């Protein structure tokens, strides 16, 4: 027989590339060409065309599968993936976390239809059965004959789940089950005393002090008693688990992470740590002060004065203001200067001069000082946005910068509706992709914080949530519940919340912050 062409092979195999993209056409064409070449080398004078067609039947079409059908199925698969992606996006916009929402239905149905769970429902399984919701299309499972009304998957309840929880704007990491206590090192005193010295001069000594801090596992959870009859209604059970059992644990977790007192088995909340203050207190109080003898030297340089303090203070940063008093000869020093830091015990007073340099030693011995923040009484007639932008500026220091600003939705609404003297809205809250933005930070409208208050801080470097045991849901029964045709639903989680740097957080009142920054 003669050699087969690519066209003949394509006809034999049933290849039709008319509806395929150009790249796929080229790929199929290359395969057909290679196939034709291999056939021509192996069948010279051995088999006729009819025999070839019969030999190729197992590779050509089985159960109706052809190149065209595969292309069609591929297109349908792409569309299904696209539809799934759009559905997930809608769920995310409604407040469901992606890691929780994507597989809830799959896992729920898998659990519900499992022999173990069905045995449990029908009283064949004794003791406790545990089913962890690893992660949720509310597809209809109704098989009854009451088709006059449409079934809804919505469960109506007076109490609804909060749209956001604290963990949604925090760094959450998996824990190690072998270590129920998380220990870390905290630096609490630093003296960075770097200076310029001569070629053979002695380098000055710096120092730091470290202490070990730890956070331990805390357990949170609750349980409900539920009729077994209710368990057999898949829709009701799903709504019950979503709106009551799981959200109840998250609500308790929210309060503990922010405000827990750490007593007994309670979690210690971020706002209760020593070092977490309100911004109004940070800028109003003396950050630190010095009595007579706290200044050891004042040296004149070409463009100002270098002031040497008796002890190092790591709270000495740029942006502060220092006010001196007690100078009797060089009285021009008894005023307020902007702090330009040299190191933890030296500051530079740019442009400062001395009228009597020979008597400076006498002044040094009697001078006192206090250090305040530069934001104190720095804004003319501030509004709420002025106050919050000041708070963000104050809390941006060292390696820390606020990553989140938390306000009650009522507070956010009050800020949005603030008006100018002409009665028009100030329109000071910006929106980006549907999210409110203040001072460049996404604002979290969170009902767990009181109206008029604010929570601000670095939830990436300042603190973390470590999920020691992820949230699980379990079903259990005993003699008492069996006698009442009930089961117990319980949900629980274990977590560790280490706060590495309490000073990276602030919790306060907007009205008081306005007063603190108002220029007198």
N, C-alpha and C positions, 0 to 999 in steps of 0.2 A: 504494500500500500504506500501511497505518497505521504510526504511529511505533512503534519497538521500545522495550520497557521494559528496565530493567537486568536483570531476571530472565530475559527472553528472550535477551538478549545473553549472559548467563552460561551459559545452557543451550546456546546455539550454540557458544560457545568451549569449553565443558566445564569451567567453573570450579566447584570444590567446596571451600569454605573451612571445612568442618565440623571438620577436625582442626587448623586453624591457630590460633595465638595471637591474642588480640583485636586487638593492634596490626596484625598482618599481615592479619587480616580487613578491618579498616578501610582499609588500604592497597589491597588487591585491589578492595574495593567502590568506592573512589574511581576506580581505573583503569577498571573496568567502566562506571561512570557516565559518565566522560569519553568512553569509546569509544562508548557508546550515543548520547551527544549529538552527537558528530562524525558518526556514521552517519546519524542522523535529519536532520541539516542537508544532507547530500550526496546522499541517495538518494530524496528525495521524488519519487514517480512514476517512478523510473528502473529499479529492480530489484526483483524479488519475493524472497520469503523463501528459496526454494530456490537462487536465484542468489546471494544473499548468503552462504549457507552454503558454496557452492562457492568463492566469492571469498575466504572467510576460511580455507579449508583450509590454505594455506601457512603461516598464522600460528598455527594452532590446535594441530595434533598432527603432529609429524614424528618418525618412528622411535619412536613411543610416548611422546613427551615431553609431559606435561601439567602443570598447576599442581600436582596431587597428586604426580606422580612427582618433580617438582623439589623439593617439600617433603620427600619421603621421602629423596631424595639429600642434601639439606641436613642432615637429621637424621643420616644415616649419616656425613656428613663431620664433623659436630660430634663424633660418637662416636669417629671415627678420630683426630681431633686430641686428644681427651681421653685415649685409650689411649696415644698417642705421648707425651703429657706425663707420664703415669704411668710409662711405661717409662724416660723420661729421668730422672725423680726417683729411680727405683731404681738407675740407673747412677751417679748422683751420690753416693748413699749408699754405694755400693761403692767410691768413690774416683776414679771417672772424672771429669775436668774436663769441663764442659758444652761448651766450645768444641772439645774433641777428640772427645768421644763422639757428638755429634749426627749427624755426617755421615760417620763413618768407613766404614760399610758402603756407603753410596751412592758415596763416592769410590773405595773399594776395588773394588767391582764394576764401576764405570765404567772404572777403570784396567785391571782384569783382562780385561774383555771388549773393550777397545779393539783395533782392528786392529794398532796399533803394538806393543802388548804381546804379542798372539798371534803376530805375526810374529817378535818377539823370542824367544818360547818355541820356535817352530818353526825357529829358525835363519835366518830371512829378514832379520833386522835386524842390521846390523853396528855395531860400536863400542859406545857407551854410551847407554842410554836412561834418562832421569831422570823420575821420577814423584813429585811432592810430595804427601804425605798432608795435604791441607788440613784435614781433620778425620777413629763406628765402630758392626740386629737381626741378630744372627748367624743369618741365614737359611740353611736347608739348600740346598745346590746339588748334592746327590748324584743322579746319574742312572744309577748302575749297577744290576745285577740281583740283588745280594746283599741282599735285603730281609728276611732272617731275623732280623737284629739292627738295632736303632735306631741311627742315626748321631748322634754327639755332637760338638758344636763345642768341647768342652773339651780343651785340650792339657795333659797332666799333665807337670810338670817339677819337679825338686827345688828350683830357684831360682824364686821368684815375684817379681812386681813389687811394690815398696813402695806402700802405699796413698796416701801423701802425699809430696810433694816440696817443697823449699824455695820454689819459685815459687808454690805454692798458697797461701802466706800472705804473699806479697810483692806490691808494685806492679810489674806488668810492662807496659812500654810498647813500641810499635813503634819501631825505629830508622830513621834516614835513611841509605840506602846511600851517599850522597855524603860522609858524615862518619864515618870509621872511628875518630876520636878524639873523646871527649866531654870538653869543658873546662868548668870551673865555678869560681866565686870562693868562697873560704873565708876568713871573718873569723877571725883568730887572736889578736888583742889589742884590747881595748876599754877605753876610759876614759870612762864616762858620768858627767860631773862637774857635773850640773845642780844649781843652788842658788838660793835666794832672794836677791835684791839690791835695793838702793834704787832709786828712780825713775830716777836718773841713774847708777847704779852699772854697772860693767863686768861683762858676763856672763862666767862662767868658760868656759874652753876645754875641749872634749871631743875625743876622737880615736879613730880605729880604724885597724887595719892589716889589709890584705887580701893574700892570696896566691892564685895560680892553681893549681888542682889539675886533674888530668886522668885519665881512664881510657880504655884503648884496647880494641879488639875482640880477643876471644880465641875461638879455634875449638876445638870439642870434637866427637869422633865416633869411630866404629870401623866395622869391616866383618867380614862372615862370608862364607865360601865355602859354597855350597849346591848340592846336586844339582838339575839341571833337572827330574828326575823329581819331586822334592819340590815344585817350583814348580807343578806341574800339580794338586796337591792343594790346593784353595782353603782348606779348613778348617785344614790344617796350617800353611800359609803365614801365614794371618791370626794364628794363635796364636803362631807364631814371631816375626813382626814385633812383635806387642804385648808379648810377655813377655821377649824377649831384646834385639832390636835397639833399640827405642825406649827401654825402661827402662834399658838400659845407658848411654845418653847422659845421661838424667836423673840417674842415680846419680852419675856423674862430675861433673855440673853441681852437684849438691847439695854434695858435698865441697868443690869449688872455691869456691863462693859463701861457705861458712862458714869453711873452713880453708886455702884455696889460698895458697901462699907468694909468688906473683907473680913468681917467677924464670923467666927465659926466656919461653916462650910461655904460661906458666901464668897463670890468673886470680888476682888478689889477693883473698883472702877477707876477709870483714868482721872476723873475730876477730883477724886479723893486723895491722890498722891501729893505728898509734900513737894512743893515746887510748881504745882499747877495753880496759877493765880489769874485774876481777871486783868485784862490789859489796862483798865483804869487804875488798878492798884500798882501795876508795874511802872506806869509812867508818873503816878502821883507821889508815891512814897520815895524817900531817899533810897536809891539803889544801894549805896553804901556811903559812909561819911568818915571823917577823921578828926580827932581832937588835936590839941596842941602837941607837937612832936611827931605827928603823922606825916609831915613833910620833912624830908631830910636834906634836900638840896634844890636850889634853883640856879640853873646855868644859862648864861646869855649866849645865844648863837646869832648868826647874821640876820636871820629872818624871824626871830622870836625867842621864846624861852623854853628850856627843857626842865620840867618839874619831876623830881624823884620822890616817890612815896616810900614810906618805911616798910610796907609789906605789900606783897603782890595781891592782885585781885583779878580773877579770871572773868568777872562781870564787867570789867573795863573794856568797852568796845567803842568804835566810832559811832557818832550819832548822839552821844550823850552830851550833857552840859555839866560843867563843874563850877561851883561858886565858892570862892575863897573869902575868908574873913580873918581879922586879927593882925593884918600887916600894919605896923605903926609908922614906918618910914616910907616905904614904897606903897603908899595907900592906893595907887592905881591898880594893884593886884586884887583889891577887895571888890571884885565884880564877877560876872559870869562869863565863862569862856566855852567855846566849842571844844570838845575832846578830839584830839587827833592822837591815836594810840601809837606809841613806839614799841613797847612791850608791856607785860603785865604789871610793871611797877614804874613805868615812865610815860609821861604824856607831853605832847608838844603844843604850846600855846602860840599859834601863828600870829605874828604882828605885835605881840606883847613886848613892852619895854620896861626899863627900870630907870627911875630918876636918881637913885642913889645906890649904885651897885656895891659900894663898899659896906653898906649897912644891911645888905640882903641876908647875912647870917642871923642878925637879930630878928628879922621878920620871919625867917624860916622856923625859928624856935617857937613862935607864938601863933603861927597861922593854923587855921582850921579849914575844913572844906566839907561840902556835901555834893553828891553826884545825883543828878536827875536825868530823866530821859528827855531827848530833844523834842519829842512829840507833845510834852506837857504844855498846855495852854498855847498851842501853836496854830490853831485854825480859827478863822473869823466866822462867826455864826454857823457852826457846822450842822449839817443834816445827818440822817442815818447813814447814808452812803459815805460821807466824810469820815464818820466814826469807824465804820467797818474797814474802809481802805486804810485808815491809820492803824487799825489793829493788825491787818495783814503786814503792813510795813514794819511794825514793832516786832512781830513774831518771825520775821525773816532775818536770820542771823546764823553765823557759823555754817555748818552743813545742813541746817534745818530750814525748811520753808513750808508754810501751810499748804496742804494738798486739798483741804476741804473746809467749807464754811457751812455750818449746820444752823438752820433757823426754823422756827415753827412756821407753818404755812400762813398763819394769821399775821405773824411778824413780817413775812415777805410781802403779803398783800398790803400791809400798812406802809411799807417802804415804797412799793409801786405807786401808791396813791398820794404820796407826799406832794404838796403843791407849792409853787412859787408865790410871790406876793401878788401876782396878777390873777391868781386862782387857777392857772393852768398846771397840769401835772409836770413834774420835773423830768419824768421818763429817765430815771437814773439807773434802772436795772436793765442790763442788756440781755438779749436772748441769743443763744447759739445752738442750732439744731434742736430747738425746743427746750433747751435747758437754760435756767436763769444764771447769769454770770455777774459777779460783783468782784471788783479788783482783780480781774483775770481768773478768778476761781469759780468753779461750778458750785452753786448753792444747792444744798440738799434740803428740800422741804420735808422736815421730819417732825411728826407730831409728838415724839417722845421728849422734846425739849419745850420748856415753858415759853409762852408768848413773851416777847421782849428780851429774851436771853439769847446768847450766841455761844456756840462751841466752835473752836478754831484750832487747827493744829496739823502736824505732820503725821498722817496715819500710815506712812510708808516706812519712815526711818525712826520715828519716835515711839511707836508701839506696833504690835502685831497680834493677830488672832491665830492661835495654833489649835487646830482641831485634833485633839487627842483621840476622841472617838466621835466620828461623824454622826449627825442626827439619824436615828433609826426609829422605826415604828414596829411594835410587836403586838401580837394577839395572845391572850392567855386566858385560861379558865381553871376553876377549881370546883370543889363540891358545892360550895355556896352559890356560885354563879350558874352551875348546871341546874340546880334546883329551881332557879329563877329564869332559866332559858336565856342567860346572858353570857357575854364575854367581856373581857377587859381589854381596852385599847390603851397602850402606853407608848409615850414618845420620850426619848431622852438623848442627851448629848453630853460629852465631856470636852472641856477646852481649857487652854492656858492662855492668859493674856499678859505677856510681859510688857512693861512700860520701860523702855530703855532710857528715855529722857523726858521726865515730867515737864521740864522747862520748855519743851517744844509744843505745849498745849496751853490754851487759855479758855476760861469759861467765865462769862460775865454778863452784864446788863447794858444794853445799848444806850439807854438814857443816861446812866452814870458815866459811860465812856464819853458821851457828848459833852457833859459838864467838865470832864477832866481835860479835854482838848480845846475847850473854848478859850479863845484869847481874851484876856481881861483888859 
